Amino acid sequence: MITVFILFFSVVLPNTIYCPTNDQPSTRSLYSIGDTLSYQDQSLQIPVCNGEGNYSTGDSFSFLDLNGNENGGDYKISIISMNATW
């Protein structure tokens, strides 16, 4: 099975909600549309700022949770959409 991640970019800057990212590494990865996330980037623990479903606010999320090779065969397709206007 193949895990596919399609990248789009969107930035939303709310005035009242702050999600701390102090635990995040300072390195960046650059991706283009259609690229697949590296295993290293999939394993990053990302704080959940607005929880719903399986994740509550304050939990950590990892894209490995959606990788069928790592989660027992439950394959998912993820679309990451990020847009910014300056």
MMTF fields as JSON, N, C-alpha, C and O atoms, coordinates in Angstrom:
{
  "mmtfVersion": "1.0.0",
  "mmtfProducer": "UNKNOWN",
  "numBonds": 343,
  "numAtoms": 344,
  "numGroups": 86,
  "numChains": 1,
  "numModels": 1,
  "chainsPerModel": [1],
  "groupsPerChain": [86],
  "chainIdList": ["A"],
  "bondAtomList": [4, 2, 8, 6, 12, 10, 16, 14, 20, 18, 24, 22, 28, 26, 32, 30, 36, 34, 40, 38, 44, 42, 48, 46, 52, 50, 56, 54, 60, 58, 64, 62, 68, 66, 72, 70, 76, 74, 80, 78, 84, 82, 88, 86, 92, 90, 96, 94, 100, 98, 104, 102, 108, 106, 112, 110, 116, 114, 120, 118, 124, 122, 128, 126, 132, 130, 136, 134, 140, 138, 144, 142, 148, 146, 152, 150, 156, 154, 160, 158, 164, 162, 168, 166, 172, 170, 176, 174, 180, 178, 184, 182, 188, 186, 192, 190, 196, 194, 200, 198, 204, 202, 208, 206, 212, 210, 216, 214, 220, 218, 224, 222, 228, 226, 232, 230, 236, 234, 240, 238, 244, 242, 248, 246, 252, 250, 256, 254, 260, 258, 264, 262, 268, 266, 272, 270, 276, 274, 280, 278, 284, 282, 288, 286, 292, 290, 296, 294, 300, 298, 304, 302, 308, 306, 312, 310, 316, 314, 320, 318, 324, 322, 328, 326, 332, 330, 336, 334, 340, 338],
  "bondOrderList": [1, 1, 1, 1, 1, 1, 1, 1, 1, 1, 1, 1, 1, 1, 1, 1, 1, 1, 1, 1, 1, 1, 1, 1, 1, 1, 1, 1, 1, 1, 1, 1, 1, 1, 1, 1, 1, 1, 1, 1, 1, 1, 1, 1, 1, 1, 1, 1, 1, 1, 1, 1, 1, 1, 1, 1, 1, 1, 1, 1, 1, 1, 1, 1, 1, 1, 1, 1, 1, 1, 1, 1, 1, 1, 1, 1, 1, 1, 1, 1, 1, 1, 1, 1, 1],
  "groupList": [{"groupName": "MET", "atomNameList": ["N", "CA", "C", "O"], "elementList": ["N", "C", "C", "O"], "formalChargeList": [0, 0, 0, 0], "bondAtomList": [1, 0, 2, 1, 3, 2], "bondOrderList": [1, 1, 2], "singleLetterCode": "M", "chemCompType": "L-PEPTIDE LINKING"}, {"groupName": "ILE", "atomNameList": ["N", "CA", "C", "O"], "elementList": ["N", "C", "C", "O"], "formalChargeList": [0, 0, 0, 0], "bondAtomList": [1, 0, 2, 1, 3, 2], "bondOrderList": [1, 1, 2], "singleLetterCode": "I", "chemCompType": "L-PEPTIDE LINKING"}, {"groupName": "THR", "atomNameList": ["N", "CA", "C", "O"], "elementList": ["N", "C", "C", "O"], "formalChargeList": [0, 0, 0, 0], "bondAtomList": [1, 0, 2, 1, 3, 2], "bondOrderList": [1, 1, 2], "singleLetterCode": "T", "chemCompType": "L-PEPTIDE LINKING"}, {"groupName": "VAL", "atomNameList": ["N", "CA", "C", "O"], "elementList": ["N", "C", "C", "O"], "formalChargeList": [0, 0, 0, 0], "bondAtomList": [1, 0, 2, 1, 3, 2], "bondOrderList": [1, 1, 2], "singleLetterCode": "V", "chemCompType": "L-PEPTIDE LINKING"}, {"groupName": "PHE", "atomNameList": ["N", "CA", "C", "O"], "elementList": ["N", "C", "C", "O"], "formalChargeList": [0, 0, 0, 0], "bondAtomList": [1, 0, 2, 1, 3, 2], "bondOrderList": [1, 1, 2], "singleLetterCode": "F", "chemCompType": "L-PEPTIDE LINKING"}, {"groupName": "LEU", "atomNameList": ["N", "CA", "C", "O"], "elementList": ["N", "C", "C", "O"], "formalChargeList": [0, 0, 0, 0], "bondAtomList": [1, 0, 2, 1, 3, 2], "bondOrderList": [1, 1, 2], "singleLetterCode": "L", "chemCompType": "L-PEPTIDE LINKING"}, {"groupName": "SER", "atomNameList": ["N", "CA", "C", "O"], "elementList": ["N", "C", "C", "O"], "formalChargeList": [0, 0, 0, 0], "bondAtomList": [1, 0, 2, 1, 3, 2], "bondOrderList": [1, 1, 2], "singleLetterCode": "S", "chemCompType": "L-PEPTIDE LINKING"}, {"groupName": "PRO", "atomNameList": ["N", "CA", "C", "O"], "elementList": ["N", "C", "C", "O"], "formalChargeList": [0, 0, 0, 0], "bondAtomList": [1, 0, 2, 1, 3, 2], "bondOrderList": [1, 1, 2], "singleLetterCode": "P", "chemCompType": "L-PEPTIDE LINKING"}, {"groupName": "ASN", "atomNameList": ["N", "CA", "C", "O"], "elementList": ["N", "C", "C", "O"], "formalChargeList": [0, 0, 0, 0], "bondAtomList": [1, 0, 2, 1, 3, 2], "bondOrderList": [1, 1, 2], "singleLetterCode": "N", "chemCompType": "L-PEPTIDE LINKING"}, {"groupName": "TYR", "atomNameList": ["N", "CA", "C", "O"], "elementList": ["N", "C", "C", "O"], "formalChargeList": [0, 0, 0, 0], "bondAtomList": [1, 0, 2, 1, 3, 2], "bondOrderList": [1, 1, 2], "singleLetterCode": "Y", "chemCompType": "L-PEPTIDE LINKING"}, {"groupName": "CYS", "atomNameList": ["N", "CA", "C", "O"], "elementList": ["N", "C", "C", "O"], "formalChargeList": [0, 0, 0, 0], "bondAtomList": [1, 0, 2, 1, 3, 2], "bondOrderList": [1, 1, 2], "singleLetterCode": "C", "chemCompType": "L-PEPTIDE LINKING"}, {"groupName": "ASP", "atomNameList": ["N", "CA", "C", "O"], "elementList": ["N", "C", "C", "O"], "formalChargeList": [0, 0, 0, 0], "bondAtomList": [1, 0, 2, 1, 3, 2], "bondOrderList": [1, 1, 2], "singleLetterCode": "D", "chemCompType": "L-PEPTIDE LINKING"}, {"groupName": "GLN", "atomNameList": ["N", "CA", "C", "O"], "elementList": ["N", "C", "C", "O"], "formalChargeList": [0, 0, 0, 0], "bondAtomList": [1, 0, 2, 1, 3, 2], "bondOrderList": [1, 1, 2], "singleLetterCode": "Q", "chemCompType": "L-PEPTIDE LINKING"}, {"groupName": "ARG", "atomNameList": ["N", "CA", "C", "O"], "elementList": ["N", "C", "C", "O"], "formalChargeList": [0, 0, 0, 0], "bondAtomList": [1, 0, 2, 1, 3, 2], "bondOrderList": [1, 1, 2], "singleLetterCode": "R", "chemCompType": "L-PEPTIDE LINKING"}, {"groupName": "GLY", "atomNameList": ["N", "CA", "C", "O"], "elementList": ["N", "C", "C", "O"], "formalChargeList": [0, 0, 0, 0], "bondAtomList": [1, 0, 2, 1, 3, 2], "bondOrderList": [1, 1, 2], "singleLetterCode": "G", "chemCompType": "PEPTIDE LINKING"}, {"groupName": "GLU", "atomNameList": ["N", "CA", "C", "O"], "elementList": ["N", "C", "C", "O"], "formalChargeList": [0, 0, 0, 0], "bondAtomList": [1, 0, 2, 1, 3, 2], "bondOrderList": [1, 1, 2], "singleLetterCode": "E", "chemCompType": "L-PEPTIDE LINKING"}, {"groupName": "LYS", "atomNameList": ["N", "CA", "C", "O"], "elementList": ["N", "C", "C", "O"], "formalChargeList": [0, 0, 0, 0], "bondAtomList": [1, 0, 2, 1, 3, 2], "bondOrderList": [1, 1, 2], "singleLetterCode": "K", "chemCompType": "L-PEPTIDE LINKING"}, {"groupName": "ALA", "atomNameList": ["N", "CA", "C", "O"], "elementList": ["N", "C", "C", "O"], "formalChargeList": [0, 0, 0, 0], "bondAtomList": [1, 0, 2, 1, 3, 2], "bondOrderList": [1, 1, 2], "singleLetterCode": "A", "chemCompType": "L-PEPTIDE LINKING"}, {"groupName": "TRP", "atomNameList": ["N", "CA", "C", "O"], "elementList": ["N", "C", "C", "O"], "formalChargeList": [0, 0, 0, 0], "bondAtomList": [1, 0, 2, 1, 3, 2], "bondOrderList": [1, 1, 2], "singleLetterCode": "W", "chemCompType": "L-PEPTIDE LINKING"}],
  "groupTypeList": [0, 1, 2, 3, 4, 1, 5, 4, 4, 6, 3, 3, 5, 7, 8, 2, 1, 9, 10, 7, 2, 8, 11, 12, 7, 6, 2, 13, 6, 5, 9, 6, 1, 14, 11, 2, 5, 6, 9, 12, 11, 12, 6, 5, 12, 1, 7, 3, 10, 8, 14, 15, 14, 8, 9, 6, 2, 14, 11, 6, 4, 6, 4, 5, 11, 5, 8, 14, 8, 15, 8, 14, 14, 11, 9, 16, 1, 6, 1, 1, 6, 0, 8, 17, 2, 18],
  "groupIdList": [1, 2, 3, 4, 5, 6, 7, 8, 9, 10, 11, 12, 13, 14, 15, 16, 17, 18, 19, 20, 21, 22, 23, 24, 25, 26, 27, 28, 29, 30, 31, 32, 33, 34, 35, 36, 37, 38, 39, 40, 41, 42, 43, 44, 45, 46, 47, 48, 49, 50, 51, 52, 53, 54, 55, 56, 57, 58, 59, 60, 61, 62, 63, 64, 65, 66, 67, 68, 69, 70, 71, 72, 73, 74, 75, 76, 77, 78, 79, 80, 81, 82, 83, 84, 85, 86],
  "secStructList": [7, 7, 7, 3, 3, 3, 3, 7, 5, 7, 7, 7, 7, 7, 1, 1, 7, 7, 7, 7, 7, 6, 6, 1, 7, 1, 7, 7, 7, 7, 7, 7, 6, 6, 7, 7, 7, 7, 2, 2, 2, 2, 6, 7, 7, 3, 3, 7, 1, 1, 7, 5, 6, 6, 5, 7, 6, 6, 7, 3, 3, 7, 4, 4, 4, 4, 7, 6, 6, 6, 6, 6, 1, 7, 7, 7, 3, 3, 3, 3, 7, 5, 7, 7, 7, 7],
  "xCoordList": [0.826, 0.0, 0.871, 2.003, 0.357, 1.09, 0.359, -0.857, 1.102, 0.553, 0.855, 2.005, -0.171, -0.018, -0.364, -1.405, 0.504, 0.248, 0.316, 1.338, -0.761, -0.8, -0.742, -1.52, 0.181, 0.4, -0.203, 0.073, -1.014, -1.473, -1.18, -1.043, -1.08, -0.676, -1.695, -2.187, -2.014, -2.956, -2.514, -2.138, -2.557, -2.199, -3.386, -3.879, -3.836, -4.91, -4.336, -3.799, -4.449, -3.878, -4.992, -5.37, -5.528, -6.591, -6.041, -4.876, -6.881, -6.462, -6.552, -5.879, -7.363, -7.613, -7.074, -7.036, -6.661, -6.195, -4.701, -4.219, -3.974, -2.531, -2.183, -2.605, -1.429, -0.997, 0.514, 1.234, 1.02, 2.469, 3.192, 2.738, 4.318, 5.112, 6.554, 7.459, 6.786, 8.145, 8.868, 10.094, 8.139, 8.756, 9.089, 9.676, 8.723, 8.944, 10.387, 10.975, 10.965, 12.335, 12.377, 11.376, 13.527, 13.645, 13.972, 14.018, 14.196, 14.507, 13.222, 12.15, 13.344, 12.193, 12.421, 13.559, 11.337, 11.384, 10.565, 9.506, 11.05, 10.33, 9.727, 10.409, 8.448, 7.743, 7.048, 6.725, 6.826, 6.049, 4.764, 4.646, 3.813, 2.549, 2.826, 3.58, 2.214, 2.367, 3.491, 3.612, 4.326, 5.423, 4.879, 3.759, 5.685, 5.36, 6.176, 7.374, 5.524, 6.236, 7.312, 7.089, 8.472, 9.547, 9.141, 8.28, 9.772, 9.497, 9.803, 9.076, 10.878, 11.263, 10.169, 9.831, 9.612, 8.551, 7.245, 6.48, 6.981, 5.786, 5.84, 4.801, 7.036, 7.167, 7.171, 7.186, 7.159, 7.104, 5.806, 4.739, 5.894, 4.718, 4.244, 4.965, 3.045, 2.492, 1.385, 0.506, 1.401, 0.346, -0.994, -1.057, -2.063, -3.421, -3.974, -4.122, -4.278, -4.763, -6.281, -6.832, -6.966, -8.421, -8.877, -9.106, -9.009, -9.268, -10.676, -11.632, -10.771, -12.045, -11.816, -10.709, -12.829, -12.694, -11.766, -12.019, -10.691, -9.759, -8.781, -8.06, -8.741, -7.755, -8.454, -9.385, -7.993, -8.515, -7.497, -6.311, -7.966, -7.061, -6.012, -6.342, -4.739, -3.64, -2.962, -1.847, -3.62, -2.991, -1.892, -1.743, -1.13, -0.137, -0.591, -1.221, -0.269, -0.644, 0.617, 1.551, 0.645, 1.752, 1.177, 0.198, 1.765, 1.29, 1.564, 1.002, 2.424, 2.609, 1.328, 1.131, 0.441, -0.848, -1.675, -2.556, -1.401, -2.156, -1.401, -1.924, -0.19, 0.654, 0.386, 0.714, -0.205, -0.572, 0.594, 0.411, 1.796, 2.971, 3.33, 4.023, 2.87, 3.215, 2.053, 2.283, 0.807, -0.339, -1.13, -2.28, -0.537, -1.218, -2.032, -2.904, -1.777, -2.432, -3.627, -4.315, -3.906, -5.024, -4.497, -4.094, -4.505, -3.935, -4.888, -6.097, -4.346, -5.118, -4.453, -3.241, -5.246, -4.731, -4.981, -6.106, -3.946, -4.06, -3.791, -2.856, -4.613, -4.403, -4.125, -4.945, -2.975, -2.587, -2.732, -2.043, -3.619, -3.879, -3.406, -3.855, -2.497, -1.987, -1.923, -1.245, -2.632, -2.636, -2.31, -2.686, -1.615, -1.289, -1.457, -1.103, -1.997, -2.045, -1.264, -1.406, -0.477, 0.388, -0.039, 0.567],
  "yCoordList": [-1.182, 0.0, 1.247, 1.221, 2.308, 3.56, 4.633, 4.79, 5.359, 6.501, 7.743, 7.982, 8.536, 9.709, 10.953, 11.005, 11.945, 13.231, 14.284, 14.415, 15.032, 16.108, 17.412, 17.62, 18.286, 19.499, 20.729, 20.999, 21.462, 22.791, 23.615, 23.038, 24.906, 25.7, 26.791, 27.473, 26.956, 27.963, 28.441, 27.631, 29.733, 30.278, 31.077, 31.984, 30.733, 31.464, 31.995, 31.233, 33.286, 33.906, 34.452, 35.615, 33.635, 34.126, 35.113, 35.031, 36.039, 37.046, 36.558, 37.108, 35.539, 35.151, 33.779, 33.46, 32.967, 31.618, 31.536, 31.932, 31.019, 30.861, 29.4, 28.802, 28.839, 27.456, 27.443, 27.732, 27.116, 27.147, 26.116, 24.981, 26.526, 25.626, 25.579, 25.352, 25.788, 25.808, 24.484, 24.466, 23.375, 22.06, 21.672, 20.615, 22.508, 22.177, 22.444, 23.433, 21.573, 21.818, 23.05, 23.41, 23.694, 24.935, 24.698, 25.652, 23.455, 23.18, 23.149, 22.842, 23.469, 23.48, 22.518, 22.248, 22.007, 21.196, 21.917, 22.471, 21.907, 22.54, 21.46, 20.515, 21.609, 20.655, 21.391, 22.573, 20.682, 21.19, 20.381, 19.324, 20.869, 20.166, 18.759, 18.576, 17.771, 16.379, 15.636, 14.424, 16.323, 15.659, 14.789, 14.988, 13.834, 12.965, 13.405, 13.664, 13.489, 13.877, 12.853, 11.649, 13.332, 12.433, 11.738, 12.221, 10.605, 9.878, 10.759, 10.737, 11.53, 12.425, 13.459, 13.713, 14.06, 15.049, 14.397, 15.003, 13.158, 12.447, 12.168, 12.117, 11.988, 11.614, 12.813, 12.618, 14.043, 15.224, 15.232, 14.942, 15.559, 15.706, 17.155, 18.072, 17.36, 18.691, 18.935, 18.087, 20.073, 20.335, 20.589, 21.25, 20.054, 20.261, 21.521, 21.58, 22.532, 23.819, 23.89, 24.641, 23.123, 23.14, 21.705, 21.299, 20.937, 19.511, 19.167, 19.904, 18.004, 17.452, 15.992, 15.622, 15.16, 13.751, 13.013, 12.955, 12.446, 11.638, 12.467, 11.913, 13.78, 14.627, 15.757, 16.373, 16.021, 17.131, 18.26, 18.041, 19.463, 20.598, 20.295, 19.882, 20.504, 20.211, 18.88, 18.652, 17.981, 16.714, 16.973, 18.09, 15.944, 16.008, 15.127, 14.09, 15.547, 14.844, 14.54, 15.341, 13.394, 13.022, 12.422, 11.677, 12.733, 12.146, 10.648, 9.959, 10.128, 8.677, 7.99, 6.805, 8.734, 8.178, 7.771, 6.919, 8.37, 8.109, 7.222, 6.905, 6.82, 6.02, 4.543, 4.035, 3.856, 2.451, 1.532, 0.48, 1.9, 1.081, 1.147, 0.265, 2.176, 2.387, 2.161, 1.934, 2.217, 2.15, 0.847, 0.791, -0.187, -1.477, -1.7, -2.569, -0.945, -1.18, -0.307, -0.555, 0.706, 1.625, 2.8, 3.824, 2.642, 3.642, 4.81, 4.619, 6.012, 7.246, 8.097, 8.023, 8.897, 9.924, 11.259, 11.546, 12.071, 13.361, 14.483, 14.417, 15.506, 16.71, 17.838, 18.133, 18.457, 19.564, 20.84, 21.02, 21.717, 22.946, 24.14, 24.354, 24.915, 26.111, 27.249, 27.139, 28.338, 29.514, 30.737, 30.812, 31.684, 32.913, 34.11, 34.054, 35.185, 36.452, 37.461, 37.514, 38.224, 39.157, 40.56, 41.497],
  "zCoordList": [0.0, 0.0, 0.0, 0.484, -0.528, -0.636, 0.166, 0.049, 0.97, 1.687, 0.869, 0.5, 0.583, -0.266, 0.543, 1.198, 0.496, 1.113, 0.02, -0.653, -0.163, -1.141, -0.358, 0.572, -0.738, 0.034, -0.639, -1.807, 0.09, -0.253, 0.997, 2.076, 0.899, 2.057, 2.383, 1.483, 3.677, 4.149, 5.529, 6.376, 5.756, 7.059, 7.582, 6.913, 8.777, 9.433, 10.737, 11.541, 10.943, 12.132, 13.019, 12.878, 13.932, 14.808, 15.831, 16.22, 16.262, 17.229, 18.669, 19.54, 18.943, 20.322, 20.698, 21.886, 19.762, 20.067, 19.81, 18.749, 20.788, 20.654, 20.882, 21.872, 19.983, 20.11, 20.281, 19.325, 21.47, 21.685, 20.832, 20.687, 20.274, 19.436, 19.911, 19.107, 21.193, 21.726, 21.563, 21.458, 21.538, 21.44, 20.003, 19.77, 19.044, 17.646, 17.253, 17.691, 16.428, 15.953, 15.067, 14.448, 15.005, 14.247, 12.771, 11.995, 12.375, 10.975, 10.161, 10.681, 8.881, 7.989, 6.842, 6.46, 6.3, 5.094, 4.038, 4.332, 2.83, 1.731, 0.848, 0.451, 0.546, -0.291, -1.424, -1.313, -2.498, -3.624, -3.715, -3.095, -4.478, -4.658, -5.171, -6.126, -4.534, -4.938, -4.252, -4.428, -3.467, -2.759, -1.622, -1.151, -1.197, -0.07, 1.138, 1.024, 2.298, 3.516, 3.842, 3.721, 4.254, 4.668, 5.97, 6.706, 6.236, 7.478, 8.686, 9.68, 8.595, 9.691, 9.959, 11.114, 8.898, 9.082, 9.536, 10.287, 9.084, 9.537, 11.034, 11.691, 11.575, 12.983, 13.933, 15.148, 13.42, 14.293, 15.093, 14.552, 16.361, 17.212, 17.123, 17.519, 16.609, 16.375, 17.399, 17.552, 18.106, 19.091, 18.404, 17.368, 18.995, 18.486, 19.143, 20.364, 18.32, 18.846, 18.901, 19.705, 18.062, 18.011, 17.782, 16.643, 18.858, 18.752, 18.314, 18.557, 17.651, 17.221, 16.876, 16.484, 17.009, 16.642, 17.586, 18.789, 17.051, 17.843, 18.667, 19.497, 18.459, 19.137, 19.875, 19.357, 21.091, 21.886, 21.889, 21.642, 22.169, 22.285, 23.344, 24.456, 22.99, 23.899, 23.626, 24.096, 22.862, 22.473, 21.454, 20.959, 21.147, 20.076, 18.923, 19.13, 17.719, 16.495, 15.705, 15.686, 15.058, 14.19, 12.914, 12.971, 11.772, 10.526, 10.46, 9.608, 11.348, 11.422, 11.873, 11.601, 12.573, 12.977, 11.762, 11.873, 10.608, 9.384, 8.402, 7.334, 8.741, 7.854, 8.12, 9.192, 7.153, 7.308, 7.588, 8.2, 7.154, 7.457, 8.935, 9.443, 9.627, 11.034, 11.994, 13.182, 11.513, 12.425, 12.321, 12.755, 11.759, 11.7, 10.44, 10.425, 9.385, 8.103, 7.798, 6.808, 8.603, 8.344, 7.522, 8.074, 6.199, 5.295, 5.103, 4.978, 5.081, 4.895, 3.823, 3.621, 3.147, 2.241, 2.925, 3.335, 3.051, 3.728, 2.745, 1.948, 2.81, 2.017, 3.002, 3.872, 2.859, 3.73, 2.913, 1.909, 3.338, 2.597, 3.412, 4.538, 2.834, 3.505, 2.489, 1.467, 2.773, 1.901, 2.745, 3.915, 2.154, 2.876, 1.948, 0.77, 2.493, 1.771, 2.595, 3.817, 1.96, 2.68, 2.42, 2.94]
}
